């Protein structure tokens, strides 16, 4: 029905919703003077699902309609646009003559009414109370002028109306009404009479007076059934008017809440995300944004309140806000589409990268092999957090190498690792290594992380305080695309494991508040970074997922104030960001050409890094070698902090036979005295030194240390027979240290 109503609206006809009883379902006076908007029409027919279409007649719509009831005489009605009514009659649509045409019932001819200014008719494909549909019998092109005889009659009546006014109630009561005026006069009389009495006196007093008036003033009187029909019709209208005026405040508010719900529904698309959370994609101030539907959401609260104020002149109470949000939530969950929402970035199956600008206009950056552009109305892709800040406006043809002057690295060749890290952070759905920055006081570790965060994921939470509370830490990770933690001095094994999972991705679940069976599910995958004076990453599983970068202390002549650093960076940032986007376009084109051989751990990052390096003029496999150097350094860092690994390496260096073989107990009894002898552990501090307390813990520790020892050419294997478990530790090669000469050569070649 909505589409049919909109089609009539496009013809310039004013449209209103009417019920099966032909009564308007809205206050419609203003639509005699203006066309409704498309949004209003959609709202009405969504609010009243079984509404019929009403066409407002008169000068504004340019229509006068002759309504001929079933059995009426159509003689003299010239061909025009005609509708067969659901009641078996006919509506003849004619062009409005240009002067006011009053509505009349049976005044021109019996069973014929005129609908002009201030009137309306029911239009196809509406349904009659009988169940029959209204149907167009001719085409719209047939709309014609009024027949000459009818036009002349209307002109004469208009002249008489100007000469004769019947607004005075007392005069009207004394007039005699002939055939053609009886029905209109009866309606007017009983309508005036009903307003003077309470409804409990209508049957006993008003109806009797009405009957008496009919006998005295109608010539001839209307029959009993027809009089009763007029009485009941006007009484029902008067009663509805009184009931509406006497509604309690709570019921009026309920009606307001219902209208607000339908108004908001018309503003945008209700949908749900991958976690079955409700949202609306809504147009606000000329742009479209994604707003969560919840009474606890400040954004939704503001949206609902401002629309309620526009409609009714006041704001919503908390209870009504919850009612509105609750119903809209249900509609979004059970009737809306499902869209997967992302935080800040996503790479689609079409190999396009989308970045949420997070500006007030909800724009996004689209990046593909053909280039990058800023899209004003992006598809439904992103969910925002309150802490998100907008990207700087990128400058095409920028220069990402301007970032180099802000990278205070001990080993300059490692800058390529950071460029690869930035590109991977912006374009990869795959794991990105943890950026571990360490160095002495005054080496600008925190500033480096803040600058990088501001470039790829601007936020009011530029660096985060690491929490040992697992629930809080998961919340931080879930709400940030990039999570950089500041000034760490220690990391527990549990937190190390959690960061490993955050890098590769995991699902977290917790019980929904105040429920027993419902869970809140989250998929968490983050770009993670941290800094500290010392490297706090010691466990091999996180080390293998990390980039270890040491910052050098800034010498006194080179020190700048924090304000000066940021002022300079803000000037450079649009150029750097534009250059970074240009580099991403090149990488998307280069990636298919990169050979997937001899890749390090974090293979996706390795591939992107190779593409970044080759797009920047470096040789094939040069990035992989540099990344391998960094991994080797990470392994050495891990070994240096593991007493058991240090003891095994020392044992192998001193022995001609490069093998340790035995049960866990035998190895424990062999290695513990050796570690004491070599002062790797001190006897009185052995319990607090990190040395395994017993053979079982030694076996567990070896499982963890296996990747680190492998970097030194030491392999660990375990076996078991019917009686014992056996561990074999063998040095098979010189490990990564044999590549030092090659790595030094690479360092000389690198010039990014």
N, C-alpha and C positions, 0 to 999 in steps of 0.2 A: 504493500500500500504506500510505503514511503516514496518509492520511485515514481509511482503514478502521480502522487501529490506534487513531487518536485517538477515533473513534466508540466503540470498545469501552472505551477508557479513561474516556470520559464516562459510561459505564454503571456505573463504579465497579470495573471489573475491572483487576487488575494485568496489565500488558502487558510482554513481553520479546521481543527478536528471536531467531529460531531459524533454523538453516540447513536446507537441503534434506534433510540427514541427521537432522533433528529435534533436533539438539543446540543448546543455548543458545550464542549468540555473545558473551555477556557473563557476568561474574560476577553471578549473579542472586539470591543468597541474601537480600539485603536487600529485594528486591521481593516476598518472601513476607510482609513485615511492613509495607510501605508502597507507595503508588502512585507510579509514576514521574511526573515532571513532563512537561508537553507538550514542553518544550525537550529533555528527555532522549529522548523518543520520536522527535522529529524528528532529533535527532543520530544515533541508532542507525540509522534507516532511510536516512539520507543516507550514513552511513559504510558500511553493508552494503546495497548497492543491490539485491541479489537476496534479501534476508532475507524469511523468512516470519514470520507473527504467532504468538507464543506467548501463551496465556492461563494465568496462574498460578492454580492451583486451591487450594482450602482455605478456611479461615475468613475470611481477609482479603478475598478476592474474593467470598466467600459462595457458592462453587460446589463441588459434587462431580460428577464426570463419569464415567459408565460408558462404557468404551471397548470396543465389540464389534467384533472383527475380522471380515473377510469370511468368510461361512459360519458365523458364530457364532449362537447362539440368543438371540433377543430376547424370548422369552416371559416375561411377567410384568413387563416394563418399561413402566410407565404413560406415557401421552402427556405430552410436555414439549417443551422446545426441543431440536431434533435437528439434527445436522450429518451430511451424507454425506461421508465422508472420501475423500481422493484415492486411497486404497488399496482402496476398495470396501466399507469397514466403516461403522460408525455411532458417533457420539458423542451420548450422551444427557445433556443438561445438567440437573442437579437442584440445588435450593436446599440449602445446607450445613445439616446438622442442629443445629449449635451445639456439638458435642463433637468432639475431634480424630478425624479419619478418616485412617487410614494408607493409603498407596499399596500396591496388591497386584496381582500378575499371575496370572491364571487361578486365583485362590484361591476365588472365589465360584463360577465356572463356567468350563469350558474355552472358550478364545478370548474371554474377558471379563476386562478389567482395571478396577481402580478407581483414579481419580486424585483424591486428596484433598489433605490438608495436606502441603506440600513437593513437590507435583507440578505438572505443566503439560500442556496439550494444544496441538496446532496448530489454529489457527482459520481460517475463511474470510477472504479469498479466496486463502489460501496455496496453493502448488503442491506436490504430492507428487513424489517422485523419479520417478514414472512419467510425469509431465507433466500428470496430471489435477488439477483444482482441488478444494479443499474447498468445499462449498456448504451454505448454510442451507436446511433442508428445511421448517422451520416458523418462525413469528414469535417475537420476543422475549417477547411477552406470554404465550406458552405455557409459560414456565418454571414448573415445578411442584415439589412436595415429593418426596422419595424414596419409592419404593413401600414399603408397610409391611413386606413380607417382607425387603426389602434393608436397611431401617433396623434391623430386629430383628437381622439377621445381623451388621451392622456393630457394633451395641451389644454383642453377645456376643463378637465378636472383640476389641473394646476391653477388655472385662473380662478375657479370657484373656491379652491382652498385658500387662495390669497384674500378673497373677499369674505370668507366665512370661517371664523375661528371657533373651535369648540373645546378650548382648553378649560373653560370654567366648569367645574364639577356640577354645580347646581343647575346650570343651563342644560348641560348634557342629560341630566336626570329627567328633564321635562320634555325632551325631544321625542318625536315619533320616528321610528326607524323602519323604512320600507325594505322590500326584498333587495338584496345587494349590499345592504349595510348591517343586517341583523347580526351576523356572526362577529364582525369587528366590534360593533357596539356592545354586544353581550360580553365579549372578553374585556372591553374597557370598563364596563360597569361593574362586573363582578370583581375585577382586579382592584378597583378603587374601594369596593365594599369590604373585601377581605382584609385590607390593611387596617380597617377600623375596629376589628374584633379579634379576640384571642382565638386560637385554633380550635379550642374545645367548643366554641359557639358556632363554628362554620356550618355544620350540618343542621343544627336546630334553628339558627337565626339567619345566617347569611343565605343559605340555600332557599329558605322560604321567601325572603325578600327578593331574591333573584327570580324566583318563579312568578312572584307578583308583578315585578317590573316587566318581565317577558310578556305577560298577559296584557299589560297596560300600554307598553311602549313599542313593542314589535308588531308590525303589521304586514302579514299575519304573524302570530307568535311562532317561535321555533317549537318543534315537537319535543316531548319529554326526554327522549334519548339523546337528541342533539344538544339540548340544554345541559343535560348531565355531563356530557363529554366536555363541553366548554368549561363547566364548573370544576371538574376534576383536574383538567389540564392547568388552569390558572391557579387552582389551590395548591397543586404540587409544586409549581414554580415559586409561589409565595412561601410555602413551607421550607423549601430548600434554601431560599434566601434568608429566612429567619434562623434556620439551623446553622448556616455558615457564619452568620453574624454572632451567634451565641456560643460558638465552639469554645471550649476551655483552652487556655493558653497551651497546655501540653499537647492537645490534639492539633492545634494550629502549627505547633513546632514539628509534630510528626509529619504533617503535610509538607512543611518547608524542607524537612530532611529528605523526604522522598523526591521532591522537585530538585533539590541540590544533587542528589545521587544521579538522577537522569541528566542533569546539566553537565556534571563532570564526565559521565559516560560519553557524551557527545563531543567532549573536548579532545579526546584522543583514544588510543588503543589500549585496552586493558590486557595484560598478559602476565605470564609467570616465567620464572627463570629455572635453571637446572636444579635449584634447591627448593622448588615449589614455593617461592616467595612471590608476592603480588607486586606488580608495578603498573604504571600508566605512562605511555609515550604521549606526551601532551604538548600542545602548542601554547607557548607563553611569550608574549611580547615579540612576536614575529619569528621566533625560533622554536624548535622542538627539543624537549629534554625528557629524560627518563627519571621518573619520581617514584620512590617506593610508596606503597599504599599501607600506611600504618598510622594510628593515632599518636604513636611515639615519634614519628618522623617530623622534624621541624619544618621540612620542606612541604610535606603533604598538609600539615596543619595550616601553614600559611596559604597554600593553594585553596583549601576548602574554605577558610575564613574569608579570603578576599572575594571568592565567588558568592558566598552566602551574603556578604555585605552588599555586593552589587545587586543581588536579587531581592533582598529583604531589608537592607539598611541596618543590620546588626550582625554580630559575630556568633559563632557556635559555642554552646556550652561543651564541657569535656565529655559529658555523657552522649550528646548528640554527635560529637565528632567521632566517638568510638562506634556509634551506630552506623554512621555514614561509611567510615573506614571498613567496618566489619562486612557490610553488604558488598561494597566494591571489591574487597578482598575475595569474597566468595565468587563473585562474577569472574574476576581475573583467574582464579584457580580452576574453576570448573567450565568456563566458557572461553577463556582466552587462549591464545597460542602460547607455545613454549619457545623461548629464546634463551640461548646460552649467553650470559653476560660476563665480561672480563674487566679486569682492573688495569687501566691505562693502555695496554697493548694486546694485539692478537694477530697471528698470522693465519690466514684463512686457507681452505683447501684449494682455492684458486691462485695460491702463491702471492696473495696480496697482504701487505702489512698495514694495519690500521693503528694509529696512535690517537688517543683521546686528548684533544687540546686542553680540556678541562677549563675552558674559558666560559664566560657567562652566556655566550651564544651557542654553546654545545657543538662547536665545530670539531672536525677530526682531520688528521693528516692521512692521506691514502698514498701508499708507496707500492709500486710494482716495477716491472722491468722497463716500462716506458717512461718512468719518471715519478715525481711526487707532486701532490697538489693538496690544497686545503679545501675540504668539502663542507659546505654550509649545513646541509641536512644529511648526515650520515645514516646508515642503517642502524637498527637496534643492536648494539654491540657492547655497550659499556655501562658499568655501574660505578658511580663516583662515591668517594669518601669525603668527609668534611675537611680533611687535612690537605686534599689535593690542591695544588696551585697550577695555574696555566703555564704551558710551554711559552717560551719566548717566540715572537713572530720570526720564523726562519727567513734568512736571506738566500735566494737562489744563487748558485755559483759561489757558495761560501768556501771557507778554508778551515778544515778540521785541524790542520797542523798548528793553528794558533793556540791550541790547547797545550802544546808542548811546553810552553814557558811556565805552566802551572804544575808540571809534573816534576816533583823534586825527588827523583829516584836515584838510588846509589848506582844502579846499573842502567844506563841510558837505553841499552838495547831492549830492555823490558818494556819500554813505552808501547811497543807494538802489541803487547799483551793487553794493555789497557784499551787501546783502540778496538781490538777484537772484542774485549769485554763489553764495551759500550754498544757496539753494533749488535752483538749477541743479545744483550739486555733488551734492545729495542725491536728485534725482529725474530727472535727464536722462542718457540714454545717448548723447546728442549732444555735440559739442564745447562746452567751457566756456572762456571767455577766460583767458589767463594773468594772474594777479594780480601786478602789478609795483608794489611799494611802495618808495619812495625818500624821502630826506630827510636832514637834518643829523644829526650825532651827538646822542643824547639825545632823539630824536623817537619812541622806542618802536616802531621798525619791526619788530624781531624779536619783541617781546612781542605785537604785533598778529597776526602770522602764527601764533604759538604758540596764542593764544586761539582763533583761527578754526579751526585744525586740531583743537584739543581739542573743539570744538563739533561738527564734522561728521565727523571721522575720527580719534578719539583713538588715540594711538600713543605708545610709548616713544621713537620717533624723531620728535619733534614738528617739528623743522626738520632738514634734511639738509645735509651738506657736499657741494657740487657737485663732481663728478668729471669730469676731462677724459678719462678712459678710457671709451670708448664702451660697451664690454661692461659695465662696472660701472654706468654711468649707466642703461643699459637694464634691468639687474637691479633697480636702485632703483625705476625707474618701474613695472616689472612687479609688484613686491611692495607697492606703496602705491596706494591709491585716490587719495589726495591727496599730492602731493609738493611741499613747500615748501623752497626752497633759501635758505640764509642768507648774508648779507654778501658778495655778489658784487661784484667790482671790474672784471671784464672778461668778455666772452663771445666765443668764437670763432664764425666763421660756421658751422662744422660743428655745434657745440653748439646754435646758434640754429636751424639746420635740424632737428636732432633733436627739440628742444622743440616746434617746429611740428608735426612728425609725431606726437608724443606727444599733443598737444591734439586733433588731428583723428582720430588712430588709425592704427596701422600694424602690420605683422606683422614679427617679428624671428626670425631663424633662426641657430642655431649648431650646430657638430658635437658630437654626443654624445661624452662622454669615452670614450676607448679604442675608438672605432669609426671606420670610414671612410665608411660610407654613410648612417648614421642621423643625422637632425637633430632638434634640440629646437626646436619652434616655439612662439612666443608672440604673442598679439594684445595690443598695448599701447595703451591710451587712458587718459589721466590728467587729473586736475585739477591744474594746475601753478601755482605761485606762487614769487616770489623777491623778495629785498630787497637794497638797497645804498644807500650814501650818494648815488651818482649813478645815473641810469638807465642800465643796461648794455645794454638792448635797443635796438639801433640799426638792425638790418636790417628793411626794410619788411614782409617776410612775417610776422615774429613781432610787429612793432608792430601790424599789423592784427588780430592775434589776442590783443591784450593790453588790460588795463585799467590805466592809469597813475594811481597814487594817491600824492600827496605828503603825508607826515606833517609836522606842525609841531613844532618843538622844544617840549618841556614846560618851562614856566617854573618857576623854583626853588620858589616857594610851593606849586605843584601836584604836586610830585614825591612819589611813594610808593615804598616798598621793594617789591621783587619779591614777597616773602612776603605783604605786605598786598594787593597787586593780585590775587594768586591766591586768597587767602582770600576776598576779596569776590566774585571771579568764580565760585568753587565754590559759593557760596551762591546766586548768581543763575542759575547754569547750568541747573538743572532747570526753572526758570521760562522762561528764554530758549529752551531746547530744546523744551519743550512748546509755546511760542508759535510756534516755527519749524515744528513739525509741523502745528499748526492752520493756519498760513499755507499750507503745502503742500496741505492739503485744499481750501482756497479756490482756490488756483491751478489745481488739477486741474479744478475746476468752471468756472473762468473762461476757461481756455485756448481752448475751442472758440469763444468769442465774440470773440477777438482778431482783428482784421483783419490779413491777411498782406500788407500793402502798405508801401512805402517803408522796408523793413527795412535795417538796417546789416549789415555783414559779421558773421559769427557769428549768423546769423538765428535759430537755435533759442534762443540765450541772449537775444536781443532780444525774442522772443515771450514767454519766461518772465518777463523783466524787466517787460514791459508788464503781464502778468497780476499780478505782485507789486505793481507800482505802483498799478494800478487797485483791487486788493483792499485797498490801504492808503490809499485816498482820493485818489489823484492822478488827474489828467485823462487821457483817452486821448491817446496819442502824446507825453505829457510825458517818459516814460522814454526813448523813442526819441530825443528831442531832446537829453536829457542825455547819453545814451550817444554820440550823434553829436558833442557837444562834446568828450567824452573822446577819441574817435577823432581829432578834429582836433588836439587837443593832442599826441597821440601822433605824428601826422604831422609837426607842427612840431618836436617833439623829434628826430625822425629827420632832418629837413632840417638842423637846427642842427648835426648831427654829420656831415653829408655835404657836403664842399667843392664837389663838382660841382653838387649841387642848389642850394647857396647862390649859386654863380656864375650859374647859369641864371636864377634868380629875380631877381638883381640886374640882369642883362642886360635882362630883360623890363621891369623897372621903369624903366630909363633910356631905352629905345627906343620911338619912336612906332610903328614897325612891330613888332608883337609876334610875330615869327617868326624862327626860325633854320632854315636849310635848307642841306644839303650832304652830302658824303660824310663818313664818320667822320674821315678825315684832315683835311678842311677844317674841320670843327667843332673838332677838337682844336687846330689851329693858330690858330683864332679865339678859343676860350675860354681857353686857357692864358695868353696874354699879358694878357687881360682880368682873370683871377683874380689875377695878380701885380700888376697896376695897382691893383686895389681892395684889395690886401693881404689877400685871402681866403687866398692861400697866399704864402709868402715864398720867394723864389727859391732860397736856399741850403737850405731845408728841404723843397723840393717832393717829394723822393723819399720822405720819411717823413710827409708831411702827409695822406696818403690820397687825393691827387690821382692820377687814372689815369696810368700810366706811358707809355701810347701810345694810338693811336687805337682799336686792337682792344679794349683794356680800357675805354676810354671807352664804346664801344658796349655792352659787357657791363654796365657800371655803369648806363647809362641804362635798360636792361631792368629792373634791380632797383629803380631810383628812380621808375619810372613811376607807381606808386600814390601815392607821396608828392607828386610834382609835380602829380598830378591834384587833390589837395586844395587846391592853390593856383591851380586853373583852368588849368594848363599840361598840354597833351596831347602825347604823344610817339608818333610813328608811324614805321614803317620800311618801305622799299620797295626793289625791286631791278630793274635792267634787265639787258641782256645784258653790260654792261661794269662797272657800279658798283653798290654798295649806297648807299642814300640815307636820311638821317634828317631828319625834319621835326619841329621843336619849335615849338608854337604856344600862345600864351596866349589862351584862348577866353572866360574869365570871371575875376571876382575871386576865385573859389574860396570856401572855407569862411570866410575872414575877413570876408566881407560879412555874415555872420550874427551878428556879435558883439553887435549891439544886441539881437537876439532872444534870444541865449544869456544875456545879462545879465538880461533880463526873466524868463527861465525860472528863473534862480538865485534871483530874488526870490520867485517863486511856490512854489518847492519847500519843503515843510514836512512831512517824513516823520515 
